[in-house]
């Protein structure tokens, strides 16, 4: 599946309305998919430190969005971490 198709699928699954692409839930889902992709890349390319830095930036962004969502709406927070399999 291409990146565009994956992104559209995530947007349709987590969007609050039809044209919603910027809500925290959608952004967290997209970041999560990119984190998975970069993690797989780094398993094969252990010395790719530029990608590792980018991965750390994405993890930080996802963490901040999750923190925001937790403060704003705990129910949505719990739902999204369950759906995405984040935080054991």
N, C-alpha and C positions, 0 to 999 in steps of 0.2 A: 504494500500500500504506500502511496506517495505521501509526502509531508503535507501537501494541501488537503488530501482526502482525510488524513488522520486529524488534522486541525479542524476541518469542517465537522467531522464526526464528534469530536470533543465539544465543539461549540454547541452543536445541536443537543448534546446530552446534558450539558451543565448550564445552558443559557436560561435566564429568568424570563425572557420574552423572545419574540421572533428575531429581532435585530440586535440582540444583546451579544456583544463580543468583548466587552471590557469589564464585566463584573468580576469581583474577586474569585468567584468559583471557577469561571472560565479561564482566567489567567493562571490560577493554581493548577488546573488540569493541563493546560498547555505547557507550563513550566515543568510539570511532573513528567510529561512525555519527553521533553527535551533532555531532562536530567537522566532518564532511563537510556536514551540514545547515546548521550555523551559517556555515560558509565560503561556501556558496552564498547564504545570506541576506545576508551582508556584501558580496558582489559587487554586489548590487542596491541596498544601503542603506549606502553608504560612510561616512556620518556617524553611524551607530548605535554609539556608543562604549560603551554599557552592554552590548550583545551582544558587542562585541569583548573587553571585560573578562571576561565569562563564558567566552568561547572560550579566552582565555589560561589561565583557571583549569582548564578541562577538559584542555587540552594538558599542563599541569603535572601533573595527576592521572594522566593516561595515561603520562606520562614516568616518574613515580615507580613506577607499577605495572610498567612494562616493566623498569625497573632492578631491582625486587624479583624479578621472574620470571627475569631474567638470572642473578641470584645464586643463586636457588633451583633452577632447572631450565633449563639452556641449550638443551636440545633443544626444549622447549615454546616457549621464547622465539623460537627460529629459525623454528619452525613457524608461530607466530601472526604474526610480522612478514611472513612470506612470504604467508600466506593473506589478510592485510588490506592488503598492499601498502604497508607502512610502511617508512620509511628506505631509500629508493632502492636 
